[in-house]
Amino acid sequence: VVARFRGTGTQRILLLAHMDTVYLPGMLAKQPFRIEGDRAYGLGIADDKHGVALILHTIGLLNALNFRDYGVLTVLINGDEEVSSAGSRTLITKLGSEHDLVLSCEGAGQEDEIRLTTAGIAAVQLKVTGRASHAGGAPEQGRNALYELSHQILQTRDLSNTETGVKMNWTLANAGSARNVIPAEARATADVRVLRVTDYDGIEQKVRDRIRNQLIPDTRVEMVFERTRPPLEA
């Protein structure tokens, strides 16, 4: 959703917010929207419905005051931020370059402040290929991809660094096709956060170095390092 308001000034200002949340289908029935006193509760209230509300109330206030001392005031509210704005990134980049000031109306935590930096996001996609075999009849003929994946996860679990702000945490994993079959394939995904663009290279290289150490012979370990959103450095 894009809206533009043209004023009598010169400054070009862009306000950003997003509508999507990370909640699974069915959660709305368990946590319905409600208002208690001066507080609202519900899915995505802090991320990022409050940002949408802030923008709407700000525009309403400026209109009520007949304040137009700006050149262009643009509002952009997207629906794919939680998956790294894959569909709207080009538009965000284009509009951002056309404005003098961009304010992303995301939460800054408990503090009442404006943040001048944001963490960059990346993902580690790990795929292990082994060999299937009957788990009861001939397990020794298989190559257990789940065992290898577990080994890789455990040996890369300590790559976060509090001093540099690098964070890497394994969050998703799956393997196998049936209870009685040695899994021939296993996959895992890790969430990565960095504060500097240069830290992408460092954490990627550390993962690649670690996964060279394999547990199960004749398995193949493949890694994709996906840089989804760069950090905003001070």
C-alpha positions in Angstrom: 0.0 0.0 0.0 1.5 3.3 -1.1 0.1 6.8 -0.4 1.6 10.1 -1.2 0.8 13.5 0.3 2.2 16.6 -1.4 2.9 19.7 0.7 4.3 23.2 0.4 7.9 22.5 1.7 10.9 20.8 0.2 11.8 17.8 2.3 10.8 14.3 1.1 9.9 11.9 3.9 9.1 8.2 3.6 7.3 6.3 6.4 7.5 2.5 6.4 5.6 -0.2 8.2 4.4 -3.8 7.5 1.2 -5.8 8.0 2.3 -9.4 8.1 3.1 -11.4 11.3 5.0 -14.6 12.1 2.0 -16.3 13.6 0.7 -19.7 12.3 -2.8 -20.2 10.9 -5.3 -20.7 13.7 -3.5 -18.5 16.3 -6.0 -15.7 15.9 -8.8 -17.8 17.4 -6.5 -18.4 20.4 -5.3 -14.8 20.8 -8.1 -12.6 19.5 -7.7 -8.8 19.3 -8.9 -7.0 22.4 -8.6 -3.7 24.1 -8.2 -3.4 27.9 -7.9 0.1 29.3 -5.5 2.0 27.2 -3.7 -1.1 25.8 -4.5 -3.2 22.7 -3.6 -6.9 22.6 -3.5 -9.3 19.6 -1.3 -10.9 16.9 1.4 -8.5 15.6 0.4 -5.6 17.9 4.0 -4.8 18.5 5.3 -6.1 15.2 4.0 -4.2 13.4 0.4 -3.1 13.8 1.5 -0.4 16.2 3.7 1.0 13.4 0.8 1.1 11.0 -1.3 2.8 13.7 1.5 5.3 14.4 1.6 6.3 10.7 -2.2 6.6 10.3 -2.5 8.7 13.5 0.4 10.9 12.4 -1.1 11.6 9.0 -4.4 12.2 10.6 -2.9 14.7 13.1 -0.9 16.5 10.4 -4.1 16.9 8.3 -6.1 18.1 11.3 -3.5 20.7 12.0 -3.3 21.6 8.3 0.5 21.1 8.5 2.0 20.8 5.0 5.5 22.0 5.5 7.0 19.1 3.6 7.6 18.4 0.0 6.3 14.9 -0.3 5.2 12.6 2.5 5.1 9.0 1.3 3.6 6.0 3.2 4.6 2.5 2.3 3.1 -0.5 4.1 4.1 -3.9 2.8 2.8 -7.4 3.6 6.0 -9.6 3.3 8.5 -8.1 5.8 8.6 -11.2 7.9 10.0 -13.1 4.9 12.6 -10.4 4.2 10.4 -8.3 1.8 11.1 -10.5 -1.1 8.3 -9.1 -3.3 8.5 -5.5 -2.1 12.2 -5.0 -1.7 12.7 -3.4 -5.1 9.9 -0.9 -4.4 11.3 -0.1 -1.0 14.8 0.5 -2.4 13.5 2.7 -5.2 11.3 4.8 -2.9 14.0 5.0 -0.3 16.5 6.5 -2.8 13.9 9.1 -3.8 13.5 10.6 -0.3 15.6 12.7 2.0 14.5 10.8 5.2 13.2 7.3 5.7 11.6 6.3 9.0 10.9 2.6 9.6 8.1 2.4 12.1 9.2 -0.8 13.8 9.4 -1.3 17.5 12.6 0.0 19.2 12.2 -2.2 22.3 11.1 -1.0 25.7 13.0 2.2 25.4 11.3 5.3 23.9 14.0 6.0 21.4 14.9 6.1 17.7 17.3 3.5 16.5 19.9 4.5 13.9 21.2 1.0 13.2 19.5 -2.3 12.5 20.8 -5.9 12.3 21.2 -7.6 8.9 19.5 -11.0 8.4 20.8 -14.1 6.7 20.0 -17.8 6.7 22.1 -20.9 6.6 20.5 -23.8 4.6 22.1 -27.1 5.3 21.3 -30.3 3.3 22.7 -33.7 4.0 22.4 -36.6 1.6 22.9 -40.1 2.8 21.6 -43.5 1.8 18.3 -45.2 2.7 18.1 -48.7 4.1 15.7 -50.7 6.2 16.2 -49.6 9.8 15.4 -53.1 11.2 16.7 -55.4 8.5 19.9 -53.7 7.3 20.7 -50.4 9.0 24.4 -50.8 8.4 23.9 -50.6 4.7 22.4 -47.1 5.1 24.1 -43.8 5.6 22.1 -41.9 8.2 21.6 -38.3 7.0 19.9 -37.4 10.3 22.9 -38.4 12.3 25.2 -36.4 10.1 22.8 -33.4 10.2 22.8 -33.6 14.1 26.5 -33.7 14.1 26.7 -30.6 11.9 24.2 -28.7 14.0 26.1 -29.5 17.2 29.5 -28.5 15.9 28.1 -25.1 14.6 26.1 -24.2 17.7 28.7 -21.9 19.2 29.3 -19.4 16.3 27.4 -16.5 17.9 29.6 -13.7 19.1 28.3 -11.2 21.7 31.2 -8.8 21.1 30.5 -8.3 17.4 26.7 -8.8 17.6 26.8 -11.9 15.3 24.0 -14.3 16.1 23.5 -17.8 14.6 20.8 -20.1 15.8 19.5 -23.3 14.3 15.7 -23.1 14.2 14.3 -25.6 11.7 15.1 -29.2 10.9 13.5 -32.2 9.2 14.6 -35.7 8.0 13.4 -39.0 6.9 10.4 -40.5 5.2 9.2 -43.4 7.4 9.9 -44.7 10.9 11.6 -47.9 9.7 13.8 -46.3 7.1 17.3 -44.9 7.6 16.9 -41.3 6.4 18.6 -40.6 3.1 18.1 -36.8 3.4 18.0 -34.2 6.2 17.8 -30.5 6.1 18.2 -27.6 8.6 17.9 -23.9 8.7 19.7 -21.4 10.9 18.8 -17.8 11.5 21.7 -15.4 11.3 22.0 -11.7 12.4 24.9 -9.4 11.8 25.6 -5.7 12.6 28.1 -5.1 9.8 28.0 -6.2 6.2 31.6 -7.5 6.5 30.4 -9.9 9.2 28.5 -11.9 6.6 31.7 -13.2 5.0 33.1 -14.1 8.4 30.2 -16.2 9.7 29.7 -17.9 6.3 33.4 -18.9 6.2 33.2 -20.3 9.7 30.2 -22.5 8.9 31.9 -23.8 5.7 35.1 -24.6 7.7 33.2 -26.5 10.4 31.0 -28.6 8.0 34.1 -30.1 6.4 34.4 -32.2 9.5 31.9 -35.0 8.8 30.7 -37.8 11.1 29.2 -40.4 8.7 31.4 -41.6 5.7 29.8 -41.5 2.3 27.4 -38.7 3.1 27.3 -35.3 1.3 26.9 -32.0 3.2 25.8 -29.0 1.2 25.4 -25.5 2.5 23.8 -22.3 1.1 24.3 -19.0 2.8 21.5 -16.7 1.9 21.9 -12.9 2.7 18.3 -11.8 2.9 18.5 -8.2 4.3 21.7 -6.2 4.9 22.3 -4.3 8.1 21.9 -0.6 8.5 25.2 0.5 9.9 25.7 3.7 11.9 
